[in-house]
């Protein structure tokens, strides 16, 4: 006796894959996308790091010139 048709395991695996794909699509279409929020948080963190580096550079330039900024591009 040969059995034809889809086994229960294949059906369950297919449904799970469809649910995962639907979840990914829903997350990408909503406004509060966690991936976008993570990218934004990374961007803000990078900006803060750059700001700190610039502040340290300016402070170093100020202290290395004994309390005065060097006069660059003065006409």
PDB file of N, CA, C and O in Angstrom, chain B, residues numbered from 101:
ATOM      1  N   UNK B 101       0.839  -1.169   0.000  1.00  0.00           N
ATOM      2  CA  UNK B 101       0.000   0.000   0.000  1.00  0.00           C
ATOM      3  C   UNK B 101       0.891   1.243   0.000  1.00  0.00           C
ATOM      4  O   UNK B 101       1.666   1.459   0.932  1.00  0.00           O
ATOM      5  N   UNK B 102       0.777   2.047  -1.039  1.00  0.00           N
ATOM      6  CA  UNK B 102       1.551   3.270  -1.129  1.00  0.00           C
ATOM      7  C   UNK B 102       0.708   4.432  -0.637  1.00  0.00           C
ATOM      8  O   UNK B 102      -0.463   4.582  -0.987  1.00  0.00           O
ATOM      9  N   UNK B 103       1.357   5.259   0.198  1.00  0.00           N
ATOM     10  CA  UNK B 103       0.666   6.445   0.723  1.00  0.00           C
ATOM     11  C   UNK B 103       1.117   7.658  -0.071  1.00  0.00           C
ATOM     12  O   UNK B 103       2.308   7.841  -0.319  1.00  0.00           O
ATOM     13  N   UNK B 104       0.184   8.462  -0.456  1.00  0.00           N
ATOM     14  CA  UNK B 104       0.490   9.681  -1.176  1.00  0.00           C
ATOM     15  C   UNK B 104      -0.030  10.861  -0.380  1.00  0.00           C
ATOM     16  O   UNK B 104      -1.014  10.758   0.353  1.00  0.00           O
ATOM     17  N   UNK B 105       0.651  11.980  -0.541  1.00  0.00           N
ATOM     18  CA  UNK B 105       0.214  13.183   0.151  1.00  0.00           C
ATOM     19  C   UNK B 105       1.349  13.795   0.950  1.00  0.00           C
ATOM     20  O   UNK B 105       2.490  13.335   0.904  1.00  0.00           O
ATOM     21  N   UNK B 106       1.009  14.834   1.678  1.00  0.00           N
ATOM     22  CA  UNK B 106       1.986  15.578   2.459  1.00  0.00           C
ATOM     23  C   UNK B 106       1.985  15.034   3.882  1.00  0.00           C
ATOM     24  O   UNK B 106       0.931  14.823   4.482  1.00  0.00           O
ATOM     25  N   UNK B 107       3.174  14.813   4.403  1.00  0.00           N
ATOM     26  CA  UNK B 107       3.253  14.341   5.780  1.00  0.00           C
ATOM     27  C   UNK B 107       2.999  15.506   6.732  1.00  0.00           C
ATOM     28  O   UNK B 107       3.130  16.671   6.357  1.00  0.00           O
ATOM     29  N   UNK B 108       2.643  15.185   7.933  1.00  0.00           N
ATOM     30  CA  UNK B 108       2.335  16.193   8.940  1.00  0.00           C
ATOM     31  C   UNK B 108       3.576  17.027   9.273  1.00  0.00           C
ATOM     32  O   UNK B 108       3.463  18.231   9.501  1.00  0.00           O
ATOM     33  N   UNK B 109       4.728  16.417   9.303  1.00  0.00           N
ATOM     34  CA  UNK B 109       5.971  17.126   9.624  1.00  0.00           C
ATOM     35  C   UNK B 109       6.278  18.181   8.559  1.00  0.00           C
ATOM     36  O   UNK B 109       6.637  19.309   8.896  1.00  0.00           O
ATOM     37  N   UNK B 110       6.144  17.831   7.298  1.00  0.00           N
ATOM     38  CA  UNK B 110       6.392  18.782   6.222  1.00  0.00           C
ATOM     39  C   UNK B 110       5.408  19.932   6.299  1.00  0.00           C
ATOM     40  O   UNK B 110       5.786  21.082   6.073  1.00  0.00           O
ATOM     41  N   UNK B 111       4.175  19.652   6.608  1.00  0.00           N
ATOM     42  CA  UNK B 111       3.162  20.691   6.732  1.00  0.00           C
ATOM     43  C   UNK B 111       3.486  21.648   7.874  1.00  0.00           C
ATOM     44  O   UNK B 111       3.367  22.862   7.705  1.00  0.00           O
ATOM     45  N   UNK B 112       3.887  21.137   9.020  1.00  0.00           N
ATOM     46  CA  UNK B 112       4.226  21.974  10.173  1.00  0.00           C
ATOM     47  C   UNK B 112       5.450  22.833   9.875  1.00  0.00           C
ATOM     48  O   UNK B 112       5.469  24.016  10.216  1.00  0.00           O
ATOM     49  N   UNK B 113       6.470  22.257   9.247  1.00  0.00           N
ATOM     50  CA  UNK B 113       7.674  23.019   8.905  1.00  0.00           C
ATOM     51  C   UNK B 113       7.329  24.132   7.927  1.00  0.00           C
ATOM     52  O   UNK B 113       7.835  25.246   8.062  1.00  0.00           O
ATOM     53  N   UNK B 114       6.500  23.862   6.970  1.00  0.00           N
ATOM     54  CA  UNK B 114       6.095  24.880   6.001  1.00  0.00           C
ATOM     55  C   UNK B 114       5.345  26.018   6.676  1.00  0.00           C
ATOM     56  O   UNK B 114       5.580  27.185   6.361  1.00  0.00           O
ATOM     57  N   UNK B 115       4.461  25.699   7.584  1.00  0.00           N
ATOM     58  CA  UNK B 115       3.703  26.725   8.307  1.00  0.00           C
ATOM     59  C   UNK B 115       4.643  27.581   9.154  1.00  0.00           C
ATOM     60  O   UNK B 115       4.476  28.799   9.214  1.00  0.00           O
ATOM     61  N   UNK B 116       5.620  26.968   9.803  1.00  0.00           N
ATOM     62  CA  UNK B 116       6.582  27.717  10.624  1.00  0.00           C
ATOM     63  C   UNK B 116       7.392  28.674   9.755  1.00  0.00           C
ATOM     64  O   UNK B 116       7.613  29.821  10.144  1.00  0.00           O
ATOM     65  N   UNK B 117       7.834  28.220   8.589  1.00  0.00           N
ATOM     66  CA  UNK B 117       8.596  29.079   7.690  1.00  0.00           C
ATOM     67  C   UNK B 117       7.743  30.255   7.224  1.00  0.00           C
ATOM     68  O   UNK B 117       8.234  31.382   7.157  1.00  0.00           O
ATOM     69  N   UNK B 118       6.489  30.014   6.906  1.00  0.00           N
ATOM     70  CA  UNK B 118       5.592  31.085   6.472  1.00  0.00           C
ATOM     71  C   UNK B 118       5.382  32.095   7.601  1.00  0.00           C
ATOM     72  O   UNK B 118       5.346  33.299   7.347  1.00  0.00           O
ATOM     73  N   UNK B 119       5.245  31.628   8.829  1.00  0.00           N
ATOM     74  CA  UNK B 119       5.066  32.532   9.978  1.00  0.00           C
ATOM     75  C   UNK B 119       6.306  33.397  10.179  1.00  0.00           C
ATOM     76  O   UNK B 119       6.189  34.594  10.441  1.00  0.00           O
ATOM     77  N   UNK B 120       7.485  32.806  10.059  1.00  0.00           N
ATOM     78  CA  UNK B 120       8.727  33.571  10.219  1.00  0.00           C
ATOM     79  C   UNK B 120       8.844  34.634   9.133  1.00  0.00           C
ATOM     80  O   UNK B 120       9.198  35.778   9.420  1.00  0.00           O
ATOM     81  N   UNK B 121       8.551  34.268   7.900  1.00  0.00           N
ATOM     82  CA  UNK B 121       8.611  35.237   6.805  1.00  0.00           C
ATOM     83  C   UNK B 121       7.581  36.354   6.979  1.00  0.00           C
ATOM     84  O   UNK B 121       7.878  37.519   6.714  1.00  0.00           O
ATOM     85  N   UNK B 122       6.386  36.007   7.418  1.00  0.00           N
ATOM     86  CA  UNK B 122       5.353  37.019   7.646  1.00  0.00           C
ATOM     87  C   UNK B 122       5.776  37.970   8.760  1.00  0.00           C
ATOM     88  O   UNK B 122       5.534  39.174   8.671  1.00  0.00           O
ATOM     89  N   UNK B 123       6.403  37.443   9.801  1.00  0.00           N
ATOM     90  CA  UNK B 123       6.891  38.301  10.888  1.00  0.00           C
ATOM     91  C   UNK B 123       7.945  39.273  10.407  1.00  0.00           C
ATOM     92  O   UNK B 123       7.940  40.441  10.798  1.00  0.00           O
ATOM     93  N   UNK B 124       8.849  38.804   9.561  1.00  0.00           N
ATOM     94  CA  UNK B 124       9.895  39.681   9.028  1.00  0.00           C
ATOM     95  C   UNK B 124       9.287  40.783   8.169  1.00  0.00           C
ATOM     96  O   UNK B 124       9.719  41.933   8.242  1.00  0.00           O
ATOM     97  N   UNK B 125       8.301  40.446   7.368  1.00  0.00           N
ATOM     98  CA  UNK B 125       7.646  41.450   6.518  1.00  0.00           C
ATOM     99  C   UNK B 125       6.896  42.462   7.369  1.00  0.00           C
ATOM    100  O   UNK B 125       6.962  43.661   7.098  1.00  0.00           O
ATOM    101  N   UNK B 126       6.197  42.013   8.374  1.00  0.00           N
ATOM    102  CA  UNK B 126       5.448  42.918   9.250  1.00  0.00           C
ATOM    103  C   UNK B 126       6.397  43.867   9.970  1.00  0.00           C
ATOM    104  O   UNK B 126       6.115  45.060  10.078  1.00  0.00           O
ATOM    105  N   UNK B 127       7.532  43.342  10.468  1.00  0.00           N
ATOM    106  CA  UNK B 127       8.506  44.200  11.151  1.00  0.00           C
ATOM    107  C   UNK B 127       9.090  45.242  10.210  1.00  0.00           C
ATOM    108  O   UNK B 127       9.337  46.377  10.619  1.00  0.00           O
ATOM    109  N   UNK B 128       9.309  44.877   8.977  1.00  0.00           N
ATOM    110  CA  UNK B 128       9.899  45.834   8.044  1.00  0.00           C
ATOM    111  C   UNK B 128       8.896  46.883   7.584  1.00  0.00           C
ATOM    112  O   UNK B 128       9.306  47.951   7.128  1.00  0.00           O
ATOM    113  N   UNK B 129       7.620  46.622   7.684  1.00  0.00           N
ATOM    114  CA  UNK B 129       6.604  47.565   7.227  1.00  0.00           C
ATOM    115  C   UNK B 129       6.070  48.484   8.326  1.00  0.00           C
ATOM    116  O   UNK B 129       5.460  49.510   8.027  1.00  0.00           O
ATOM    117  N   UNK B 130       6.289  48.135   9.571  1.00  0.00           N
ATOM    118  CA  UNK B 130       5.760  48.958  10.656  1.00  0.00           C
ATOM    119  C   UNK B 130       6.667  50.139  10.925  1.00  0.00           C
ATOM    120  O   UNK B 130       7.829  50.147  10.520  1.00  0.00           O
ATOM    121  N   UNK B 131       6.127  51.147  11.616  1.00  0.00           N
ATOM    122  CA  UNK B 131       6.878  52.358  11.930  1.00  0.00           C
ATOM    123  C   UNK B 131       7.913  52.142  13.013  1.00  0.00           C
ATOM    124  O   UNK B 131       8.970  52.771  12.976  1.00  0.00           O
ATOM    125  N   UNK B 132       7.650  51.286  13.963  1.00  0.00           N
ATOM    126  CA  UNK B 132       8.593  51.058  15.052  1.00  0.00           C
ATOM    127  C   UNK B 132       9.439  49.813  14.762  1.00  0.00           C
ATOM    128  O   UNK B 132       9.421  48.833  15.506  1.00  0.00           O
ATOM    129  N   UNK B 133      10.163  49.892  13.677  1.00  0.00           N
ATOM    130  CA  UNK B 133      11.017  48.800  13.229  1.00  0.00           C
ATOM    131  C   UNK B 133      12.238  48.707  14.141  1.00  0.00           C
ATOM    132  O   UNK B 133      13.001  49.669  14.228  1.00  0.00           O
ATOM    133  N   UNK B 134      12.447  47.582  14.822  1.00  0.00           N
ATOM    134  CA  UNK B 134      13.595  47.479  15.729  1.00  0.00           C
ATOM    135  C   UNK B 134      14.939  47.567  15.011  1.00  0.00           C
ATOM    136  O   UNK B 134      15.919  48.022  15.600  1.00  0.00           O
ATOM    137  N   UNK B 135      15.000  47.148  13.771  1.00  0.00           N
ATOM    138  CA  UNK B 135      16.253  47.235  13.023  1.00  0.00           C
ATOM    139  C   UNK B 135      16.579  48.702  12.742  1.00  0.00           C
ATOM    140  O   UNK B 135      17.727  49.125  12.878  1.00  0.00           O
ATOM    141  N   UNK B 136      15.580  49.463  12.356  1.00  0.00           N
ATOM    142  CA  UNK B 136      15.780  50.891  12.100  1.00  0.00           C
ATOM    143  C   UNK B 136      16.152  51.624  13.386  1.00  0.00           C
ATOM    144  O   UNK B 136      16.997  52.519  13.374  1.00  0.00           O
ATOM    145  N   UNK B 137      15.518  51.242  14.495  1.00  0.00           N
ATOM    146  CA  UNK B 137      15.848  51.856  15.783  1.00  0.00           C
ATOM    147  C   UNK B 137      17.286  51.547  16.181  1.00  0.00           C
ATOM    148  O   UNK B 137      17.978  52.408  16.724  1.00  0.00           O
ATOM    149  N   UNK B 138      17.736  50.334  15.918  1.00  0.00           N
ATOM    150  CA  UNK B 138      19.118  49.963  16.219  1.00  0.00           C
ATOM    151  C   UNK B 138      20.094  50.751  15.359  1.00  0.00           C
ATOM    152  O   UNK B 138      21.133  51.197  15.846  1.00  0.00           O
ATOM    153  N   UNK B 139      19.768  50.923  14.089  1.00  0.00           N
ATOM    154  CA  UNK B 139      20.626  51.727  13.210  1.00  0.00           C
ATOM    155  C   UNK B 139      20.686  53.179  13.677  1.00  0.00           C
ATOM    156  O   UNK B 139      21.748  53.801  13.645  1.00  0.00           O
ATOM    157  N   UNK B 140      19.563  53.710  14.106  1.00  0.00           N
ATOM    158  CA  UNK B 140      19.524  55.086  14.592  1.00  0.00           C
ATOM    159  C   UNK B 140      20.342  55.232  15.880  1.00  0.00           C
ATOM    160  O   UNK B 140      21.065  56.214  16.053  1.00  0.00           O
ATOM    161  N   UNK B 141      20.225  54.257  16.774  1.00  0.00           N
ATOM    162  CA  UNK B 141      21.000  54.303  18.015  1.00  0.00           C
ATOM    163  C   UNK B 141      22.497  54.218  17.730  1.00  0.00           C
ATOM    164  O   UNK B 141      23.292  54.890  18.388  1.00  0.00           O
ATOM    165  N   UNK B 142      22.885  53.403  16.758  1.00  0.00           N
ATOM    166  CA  UNK B 142      24.294  53.304  16.375  1.00  0.00           C
ATOM    167  C   UNK B 142      24.782  54.626  15.808  1.00  0.00           C
ATOM    168  O   UNK B 142      25.886  55.069  16.127  1.00  0.00           O
ATOM    169  N   UNK B 143      23.976  55.258  14.974  1.00  0.00           N
ATOM    170  CA  UNK B 143      24.337  56.546  14.394  1.00  0.00           C
ATOM    171  C   UNK B 143      24.536  57.600  15.487  1.00  0.00           C
ATOM    172  O   UNK B 143      25.517  58.343  15.464  1.00  0.00           O
ATOM    173  N   UNK B 144      23.605  57.662  16.441  1.00  0.00           N
ATOM    174  CA  UNK B 144      23.711  58.634  17.521  1.00  0.00           C
ATOM    175  C   UNK B 144      24.953  58.373  18.373  1.00  0.00           C
ATOM    176  O   UNK B 144      25.625  59.311  18.802  1.00  0.00           O
ATOM    177  N   UNK B 145      25.249  57.114  18.614  1.00  0.00           N
ATOM    178  CA  UNK B 145      26.440  56.757  19.381  1.00  0.00           C
ATOM    179  C   UNK B 145      27.705  57.186  18.655  1.00  0.00           C
ATOM    180  O   UNK B 145      28.643  57.687  19.276  1.00  0.00           O
ATOM    181  N   UNK B 146      27.734  56.992  17.342  1.00  0.00           N
ATOM    182  CA  UNK B 146      28.896  57.411  16.551  1.00  0.00           C
ATOM    183  C   UNK B 146      29.060  58.928  16.580  1.00  0.00           C
ATOM    184  O   UNK B 146      30.181  59.426  16.683  1.00  0.00           O
ATOM    185  N   UNK B 147      27.965  59.658  16.491  1.00  0.00           N
ATOM    186  CA  UNK B 147      28.028  61.124  16.544  1.00  0.00           C
ATOM    187  C   UNK B 147      28.577  61.581  17.889  1.00  0.00           C
ATOM    188  O   UNK B 147      29.394  62.500  17.946  1.00  0.00           O
ATOM    189  N   UNK B 148      28.133  60.945  18.976  1.00  0.00           N
ATOM    190  CA  UNK B 148      28.632  61.307  20.297  1.00  0.00           C
ATOM    191  C   UNK B 148      30.130  61.004  20.413  1.00  0.00           C
ATOM    192  O   UNK B 148      30.870  61.774  21.025  1.00  0.00           O
ATOM    193  N   UNK B 149      30.573  59.901  19.839  1.00  0.00           N
ATOM    194  CA  UNK B 149      31.997  59.559  19.870  1.00  0.00           C
ATOM    195  C   UNK B 149      32.811  60.574  19.077  1.00  0.00           C
ATOM    196  O   UNK B 149      33.877  60.996  19.526  1.00  0.00           O
ATOM    197  N   UNK B 150      32.325  60.968  17.911  1.00  0.00           N
ATOM    198  CA  UNK B 150      33.020  61.981  17.114  1.00  0.00           C
ATOM    199  C   UNK B 150      33.077  63.315  17.859  1.00  0.00           C
ATOM    200  O   UNK B 150      34.097  64.005  17.836  1.00  0.00           O
ATOM    201  N   UNK B 151      31.985  63.667  18.509  1.00  0.00           N
ATOM    202  CA  UNK B 151      31.944  64.904  19.275  1.00  0.00           C
ATOM    203  C   UNK B 151      32.979  64.870  20.398  1.00  0.00           C
ATOM    204  O   UNK B 151      33.658  65.867  20.640  1.00  0.00           O
ATOM    205  N   UNK B 152      33.105  63.749  21.077  1.00  0.00           N
ATOM    206  CA  UNK B 152      34.094  63.616  22.140  1.00  0.00           C
ATOM    207  C   UNK B 152      35.506  63.748  21.587  1.00  0.00           C
ATOM    208  O   UNK B 152      36.353  64.409  22.187  1.00  0.00           O
ATOM    209  N   UNK B 153      35.760  63.116  20.439  1.00  0.00           N
ATOM    210  CA  UNK B 153      37.085  63.195  19.830  1.00  0.00           C
ATOM    211  C   UNK B 153      37.423  64.634  19.425  1.00  0.00           C
ATOM    212  O   UNK B 153      38.551  65.088  19.620  1.00  0.00           O
ATOM    213  N   UNK B 154      36.463  65.333  18.874  1.00  0.00           N
ATOM    214  CA  UNK B 154      36.696  66.728  18.477  1.00  0.00           C
ATOM    215  C   UNK B 154      36.952  67.592  19.709  1.00  0.00           C
ATOM    216  O   UNK B 154      37.830  68.455  19.695  1.00  0.00           O
ATOM    217  N   UNK B 155      36.190  67.362  20.767  1.00  0.00           N
ATOM    218  CA  UNK B 155      36.383  68.124  22.003  1.00  0.00           C
ATOM    219  C   UNK B 155      37.774  67.881  22.572  1.00  0.00           C
ATOM    220  O   UNK B 155      38.445  68.824  22.994  1.00  0.00           O
ATOM    221  N   UNK B 156      38.209  66.634  22.588  1.00  0.00           N
ATOM    222  CA  UNK B 156      39.547  66.321  23.081  1.00  0.00           C
ATOM    223  C   UNK B 156      40.624  66.956  22.203  1.00  0.00           C
ATOM    224  O   UNK B 156      41.628  67.447  22.718  1.00  0.00           O
ATOM    225  N   UNK B 157      40.429  66.952  20.906  1.00  0.00           N
ATOM    226  CA  UNK B 157      41.395  67.556  19.989  1.00  0.00           C
ATOM    227  C   UNK B 157      41.507  69.056  20.234  1.00  0.00           C
ATOM    228  O   UNK B 157      42.606  69.606  20.299  1.00  0.00           O
ATOM    229  N   UNK B 158      40.359  69.707  20.369  1.00  0.00           N
ATOM    230  CA  UNK B 158      40.366  71.155  20.599  1.00  0.00           C
ATOM    231  C   UNK B 158      41.016  71.463  21.946  1.00  0.00           C
ATOM    232  O   UNK B 158      41.787  72.417  22.053  1.00  0.00           O
ATOM    233  N   UNK B 159      40.718  70.673  22.967  1.00  0.00           N
ATOM    234  CA  UNK B 159      41.317  70.898  24.278  1.00  0.00           C
ATOM    235  C   UNK B 159      42.831  70.710  24.216  1.00  0.00           C
ATOM    236  O   UNK B 159      43.583  71.466  24.832  1.00  0.00           O
ATOM    237  N   UNK B 160      43.267  69.713  23.480  1.00  0.00           N
ATOM    238  CA  UNK B 160      44.707  69.475  23.343  1.00  0.00           C
ATOM    239  C   UNK B 160      45.373  70.638  22.615  1.00  0.00           C
ATOM    240  O   UNK B 160      46.455  71.076  23.004  1.00  0.00           O
ATOM    241  N   UNK B 161      44.732  71.138  21.559  1.00  0.00           N
ATOM    242  CA  UNK B 161      45.289  72.278  20.831  1.00  0.00           C
ATOM    243  C   UNK B 161      45.356  73.511  21.728  1.00  0.00           C
ATOM    244  O   UNK B 161      46.326  74.267  21.680  1.00  0.00           O
ATOM    245  N   UNK B 162      44.330  73.711  22.540  1.00  0.00           N
ATOM    246  CA  UNK B 162      44.277  74.868  23.429  1.00  0.00           C
ATOM    247  C   UNK B 162      45.385  74.802  24.473  1.00  0.00           C
ATOM    248  O   UNK B 162      46.071  75.793  24.726  1.00  0.00           O
ATOM    249  N   UNK B 163      45.556  73.616  25.082  1.00  0.00           N
ATOM    250  CA  UNK B 163      46.573  73.486  26.126  1.00  0.00           C
ATOM    251  C   UNK B 163      47.979  73.456  25.551  1.00  0.00           C
ATOM    252  O   UNK B 163      48.917  73.869  26.233  1.00  0.00           O
ATOM    253  N   UNK B 164      48.158  72.991  24.340  1.00  0.00           N
ATOM    254  CA  UNK B 164      49.505  72.945  23.774  1.00  0.00           C
ATOM    255  C   UNK B 164      49.979  74.316  23.306  1.00  0.00           C
ATOM    256  O   UNK B 164      51.176  74.524  23.103  1.00  0.00           O
ATOM    257  N   UNK B 165      49.064  75.236  23.136  1.00  0.00           N
ATOM    258  CA  UNK B 165      49.443  76.593  22.738  1.00  0.00           C
ATOM    259  C   UNK B 165      49.378  77.547  23.926  1.00  0.00           C
ATOM    260  O   UNK B 165      49.244  78.757  23.743  1.00  0.00           O
ATOM    261  N   UNK B 166      49.470  77.017  25.124  1.00  0.00           N
ATOM    262  CA  UNK B 166      49.520  77.770  26.378  1.00  0.00           C
ATOM    263  C   UNK B 166      48.328  78.718  26.518  1.00  0.00           C
ATOM    264  O   UNK B 166      48.487  79.918  26.743  1.00  0.00           O
ATOM    265  N   UNK B 167      47.158  78.157  26.380  1.00  0.00           N
ATOM    266  CA  UNK B 167      45.952  78.907  26.681  1.00  0.00           C
ATOM    267  C   UNK B 167      45.422  79.781  25.584  1.00  0.00           C
ATOM    268  O   UNK B 167      44.441  80.495  25.789  1.00  0.00           O
ATOM    269  N   UNK B 168      46.041  79.751  24.416  1.00  0.00           N
ATOM    270  CA  UNK B 168      45.499  80.530  23.305  1.00  0.00           C
ATOM    271  C   UNK B 168      45.421  79.651  22.083  1.00  0.00           C
ATOM    272  O   UNK B 168      46.260  78.776  21.870  1.00  0.00           O
ATOM    273  N   UNK B 169      44.430  79.888  21.303  1.00  0.00           N
ATOM    274  CA  UNK B 169      44.311  79.142  20.064  1.00  0.00           C
ATOM    275  C   UNK B 169      45.274  79.713  19.039  1.00  0.00           C
ATOM    276  O   UNK B 169      45.521  80.919  19.004  1.00  0.00           O
ATOM    277  N   UNK B 170      45.814  78.836  18.207  1.00  0.00           N
ATOM    278  CA  UNK B 170      46.693  79.330  17.158  1.00  0.00           C
ATOM    279  C   UNK B 170      45.864  80.114  16.145  1.00  0.00           C
ATOM    280  O   UNK B 170      44.717  79.768  15.861  1.00  0.00           O
ATOM    281  N   UNK B 171      46.455  81.162  15.614  1.00  0.00           N
ATOM    282  CA  UNK B 171      45.734  82.019  14.678  1.00  0.00           C
ATOM    283  C   UNK B 171      45.946  81.498  13.269  1.00  0.00           C
ATOM    284  O   UNK B 171      46.937  81.810  12.608  1.00  0.00           O
ATOM    285  N   UNK B 172      44.987  80.695  12.828  1.00  0.00           N
ATOM    286  CA  UNK B 172      45.052  80.113  11.501  1.00  0.00           C
ATOM    287  C   UNK B 172      44.082  80.856  10.622  1.00  0.00           C
ATOM    288  O   UNK B 172      42.995  81.226  11.066  1.00  0.00           O
ATOM    289  N   UNK B 173      44.457  81.080   9.388  1.00  0.00           N
ATOM    290  CA  UNK B 173      43.619  81.762   8.405  1.00  0.00           C
ATOM    291  C   UNK B 173      43.285  83.189   8.813  1.00  0.00           C
ATOM    292  O   UNK B 173      42.216  83.696   8.474  1.00  0.00           O
ATOM    293  N   UNK B 174      44.165  83.822   9.517  1.00  0.00           N
ATOM    294  CA  UNK B 174      43.903  85.209   9.929  1.00  0.00           C
ATOM    295  C   UNK B 174      44.360  86.131   8.807  1.00  0.00           C
ATOM    296  O   UNK B 174      45.465  85.984   8.284  1.00  0.00           O
ATOM    297  N   UNK B 175      43.509  87.076   8.441  1.00  0.00           N
ATOM    298  CA  UNK B 175      43.821  87.993   7.351  1.00  0.00           C
ATOM    299  C   UNK B 175      44.079  89.370   7.849  1.00  0.00           C
ATOM    300  O   UNK B 175      44.358  90.270   7.057  1.00  0.00           O
TER     301      UNK B 175
END
